[in-house]
Amino acid sequence: MVQSILNKIIGNKYISIVRTWVPNMVAWGTVGGVALVHFTDWRLILDYVPYVNGKFKRDE
């Protein structure tokens, strides 16, 4: 159903192009996410990950 709607709006050519680019976009998105965590305050982001949150407790 979704594919038939997309075929009418976009067309088969562009759907096949997007399908070939999806793995590449996922890889670059993962690299971007890791870079974001690396270059920002990593504790601020990784405090929401349960395993990492328990591993690095703050002495307050």
Backbone torsions as a table, in degrees:
resi	resn	phi	psi	omega
1	MET	NA	-49.6	179.8
2	VAL	-65.1	-39.2	-178.8
3	GLN	-65.7	-36.5	179.4
4	SER	-68.8	-35.1	176.5
5	ILE	-66.8	-44.7	179.1
6	LEU	-64.7	-36.0	177.7
7	ASN	-62.3	-37.7	179.8
8	LYS	-71.7	-36.7	-176.1
9	ILE	-84.0	-50.3	-171.9
10	ILE	-98.3	-52.7	-177.9
11	GLY	113.1	157.1	-176.5
12	ASN	-64.7	-35.1	-177.1
13	LYS	-61.4	-48.4	-176.3
14	TYR	-74.7	-28.9	175.4
15	ILE	-65.8	-41.5	178.7
16	SER	-68.2	-34.3	176.7
17	ILE	-65.4	-43.2	179.4
18	VAL	-64.4	-39.3	179.2
19	ARG	-62.3	-34.3	179.0
20	THR	-75.8	-24.8	-178.4
21	TRP	-88.6	-15.1	-176.1
22	VAL	-58.7	-47.9	178.8
23	PRO	-61.1	-36.5	178.8
24	ASN	-66.4	-41.7	179.6
25	MET	-67.7	-36.0	177.5
26	VAL	-65.4	-42.4	179.7
27	ALA	-63.8	-46.2	179.7
28	TRP	-68.4	-31.9	175.3
29	GLY	-65.5	-39.2	176.8
30	THR	-66.2	-43.7	177.5
31	VAL	-61.5	-41.3	178.3
32	GLY	-64.5	-39.7	177.7
33	GLY	-64.9	-42.8	177.4
34	VAL	-65.4	-39.9	178.0
35	ALA	-65.3	-37.9	177.1
36	LEU	-61.4	-45.0	178.6
37	VAL	-65.7	-38.0	-177.2
38	HIS	-69.2	-43.8	-173.8
39	PHE	-89.7	-9.6	175.8
40	THR	-104.2	-172.0	177.5
41	ASP	-72.2	98.2	-171.6
42	TRP	-64.9	-28.9	178.5
43	ARG	-67.3	-34.6	179.3
44	LEU	-61.4	-40.3	-178.7
45	ILE	-82.3	-43.8	-174.4
46	LEU	-79.3	-5.5	173.6
47	ASP	-66.3	-17.6	178.6
48	TYR	-87.8	-8.4	176.9
49	VAL	-89.0	120.2	-171.1
50	PRO	-58.6	-44.2	-176.6
51	TYR	-66.8	-43.7	-178.5
52	VAL	-71.4	-35.2	-179.4
53	ASN	-61.4	-41.5	179.9
54	GLY	-76.6	-22.3	-176.3
55	LYS	-77.0	-36.9	-177.2
56	PHE	-113.9	77.1	179.0
57	LYS	-79.1	143.7	176.4
58	ARG	-88.3	141.5	176.9
59	ASP	-90.1	92.6	-178.2
60	GLU	-117.5	NA	NA
